[in-house]
Each structure stands twice: as structure tokens, then as C-alpha cells.
Amino acid sequence: MFAYYPIYRGYFRTSIMMMFQYRIAMLIWLLGGIIEPLMYLVVWRTVSQQQGGAVGTYSTNEFVVYFIAMMMVSHGTFTWIMWEYVYRIRMGQFSVMLLKPIHPIHSDIADNIGYKFLTLIVMGPTVLLLAWFFDASWQPTYWSLAAFVPVLTLAFLMRFYLEWSLAMVAFWTLRIDAMNQAYMVILLFFSGKLTPLTLFPEIVQRAADLLPFRWILAFPVELLLGRVTPRDLLIGIGAQLFWLLAGYLFMQLIYRAGIKRYAAFGN
Amino acid sequence: MFYIRLFATYLRIGILGELEYRANFWISLVQSALDLCVALGGLAVVFSHTDTLGGWRPEELLALVGVYFLIGGLIRTIIRPSMTKFMDDVRQGTLDFTLTKPADSQVLVSIQSVEIWRLVDVLIALPVLAIALIRLGAQLGLIDTAVFAVTLLSGGLIIYSFWLMLSTCAFWFVKVENIQVIFMSMWQAGRWPVSIYPAWLRAVLTFLVPVAFATTVPASAVSGRITDANLVGTVALAVAMLIVSRWFWRVGIRFYSGASA
């Protein structure tokens, strides 16, 4: 475990230097991540105000806090790997990665974390400004704040393994746009991105329990809102650990099959 | 007439080019269907908890979704691919070839690349609009329909002029493709009526990036909530932007010195 420490330090340094070269592209990714939750925030706030200040168990203020928290958790966990992998394979960059005596997922994780830290410079003020604009009030409990750190870390890792596995479809076909988009739609409906899951019909909620997506987004967000009981917290962490393990095994399996298929285009 | 024939030619080239990649049609179809799922699914969830959204009834929002897909489809079919090619041409100096052709350069640049499979968005928009119009039914007279057509045309022209002005900046700054991505991420906010957004965001979506004119305004014409002032304002803005973007284009083209030769 600690053997990785100097390697990651090196990766962080290069990835942060690289990202300074692509400042604009970085800001654009960020803009999309801000607009989408902001749009749903406004929609549900409007609905809630019209319904006399609450929809289901959510008050107008809770909707605001929910979607601002969603913006942060979504930003914290998102990856661009499903778009990058295909490019990597088509241009033959993957060959270079294979030559290194370390699994390629590590440099991707380091890249992603580096990006997240850099973009905090923009994301932090945006969140504060939005909270101020929409007059959000939020009283967290200390234990849920403390629990948020490991929960978000697990959410990040499980999403990373899941999307890294799906990204490897690029070994078999380079036409991944429609598949990626389908994934984003499923994520939108079953992760709580579109609306708090309790506003869906019972059957959708039960389906969401069984899928990994709500444990990536809705669960950390609800935890921040103080809507998760200690018992549910344990269940949630259990689900996260299960999906993390499943994602890890899945990744190993596909990776082994994938590199056998890989034919090194380009150089 | 000449320009219609010219457009038909580019369209034919576009069709011939894309027929080589027939699978792309199915991919576009899947993508548009998924987009529609997101739009309609969102409406379904919202309207399972309320009867109106900021004063808009479900069928009125359905009309808005229809307009959103219609204009969005035209952007993706013609405006975006043409402008992307234009920016590439400026960077590589190949714009020289366009400029030497015996036709108006602005028109040539604006229609030079047609991604026909993206017309699927338009094909999806039409039944959605039709269903919305039928459900809105009785109130819709001949005048309303004409007003709708006028606002739709104006909205389309406003988006086109806006995009042309952004692209024209390529003459000075060369790398401006990212602006298109920014526009497309703002565009998705047009799926909802701009009246529900707080004032500062509404201002952004109306004046900084004119999404509102292309989506909310035509949809409000269908639902009979458009005021005369709005209608006149939209048409006036469309005309003004056409003229300004034309002027800006000519300034830009004079500045262009060619990167290759």
C-alpha cells in the first residue's frame, strides 16, 4: 500500500502541470457539472414553492441544499474515463501505458484527484455563491460530517472502478457514444441526480437500491442533509463496499480479456 | 434561387458522405431517443408532483420540449458542423479555398457541412410538437400558428447569428472551438421555461447566450402567452443580429490573412 505513495506523488505533480496547460478545457467540463444540477435545483424549488413549501418530505430549502450538495458529490466522483479510453486506444497511447510496470488505473486515479483539487478553486466559491443566492440554510450534524469523508471516498472509488470497467468496452468497439449516453441516462434516473429518490414511485426506489448508482450520489448527499440514520449509514457503507469489491473484480476480469484483444493502432 | 441550389448541393454531398456510415444513423437514433427519455422523464416526474410549473401546463412544456429538439436538431445538423469546419479552415489556412469560390463567403461558410443523421432530432421533434399542439387544441387559431412560425424562424436566426459572431472571433483568436461546447452546455437549460430561473440566470440565458429566444419564446407563442412586445422584440432582435453579424463577418474577413500560403 505505502509503496504506491511516491508513485502517486509523481503522478500528481505531472498531472497538475498538465492541467495548467488545459485550463480552458478544464473550466468547460466544470461548467457542465454546474449547470445540470443548477437546472434541477431551480425546477424543484419552483415546484416546491408552488406546492406551498414542500414536496413529499422535502421542503423548499432542503431541495436547494440537496442539489447544491449533489453538485459537490457529483463533481467529486465524476470521471471522464469513458470518453478518454477510446481516444487512448485509437491513438495508440495505450501501448505506452502498457509498457510501464504499474497498472494503468493508478495514473488515471491520480489524474482525477489532481483535477478535483485544482477545480476546488472554482467549485468552492461557486457552491458558496449559489448557497447565498438561493438563501440556503444547512445545519449538519458532526457525526454525519465525519462519516461523509469515508463515504465520499468509497463513492469515488466504486464509481471509478465501475466506469473504468465500462470504458474498456473500447477494446471491442470504438463506437461508444451511444453506450456512454445510455449510461448517463441510467445514472440520471437512478442516482438521485434528477430528483431525490423518495419522489419516485416505490418500484423505481427499490430498483435504485439494487443498482450501484444511488450509493455513488444520493447516499452521500442524503448523509450531508442529515437524512441518514446511523443504521442506514451502516447499510449504505455495506452496499458501497460490496459494489467496490464487485467493481474491482469486474475491472480485473475485463482488463485481462481486454489487453489480449488490444492490437496497438498508431505507433 | 442560386443559394437554394447551392444548399441542395451541400446537402447531397452530406447525404453521400454519411451513407458510407449507415450505422451512424442508428447511433444517432439511439442518442436522440435517449435525449427524449431524459426530457420526457423529467417532465413526468415533475408533473407527478404538481399540475403546473411556474404557470406552464404539461402540454405547454411538451411544446417547449418539441421546440427545444427542433432548434437543437437544426443546430446540430447545420450550424455546428459548418462552424466547426470554418474554425478548422481558419486555423489551417484552408479558408482560402472557400473565399475564392464565386459566391457569398458567409453563406458558403454557414452551409458547408451538413450532418444529416442529426436530422433525427428534428424528426423526433415533429411528433412531439404535433401531440402538444393537438392537446392544446381548440385555442390554436391561424394567427397563433403564424406567430409561432415567425418566432421559431426568429429564434433560429438569432441562434445562427450569435453562433456566427462567436465563430468569427476565430479570425483573431484562432482557437475558439471551446465556445461551442460552452454554448451546448448552456443550451440544455432551454428545456425549461426561462421564467422559472432566478433573475440573474434568466438574464444570462436571454442576453449573454440567447437560449430563451429560441426555446421559451416560440413555445410561449404556441400556448398563447406571448405578449405583443415580446413578439416585436424578438423579431427586431433577429433582424438586428442578422445585420450586426453580417457586418462583423465582413470586418473579420478583411482581417483574415491566410495561414497556409
Interface residues (C-beta under 8 A of the other chain):
Chain A: I24 A25 I28 L31 G32 I35 E36 L38 M39 V42 V43 W44 T46 V47 Q50 Q51 V55 G56 F133 F134 R175 D177 A178 Q181 A182 V185 L188 F189 L194 T195 L199 F200 P201
Chain B: A23 I27 V30 Q31 L34 D35 C37 V38 G41 G42 V45 V46 S48 H49 T50 T52 L53 G54 N178 V181 I182 S185 M186 Q188 A189 R191 W192 I196 Y197 P198 W200 L201
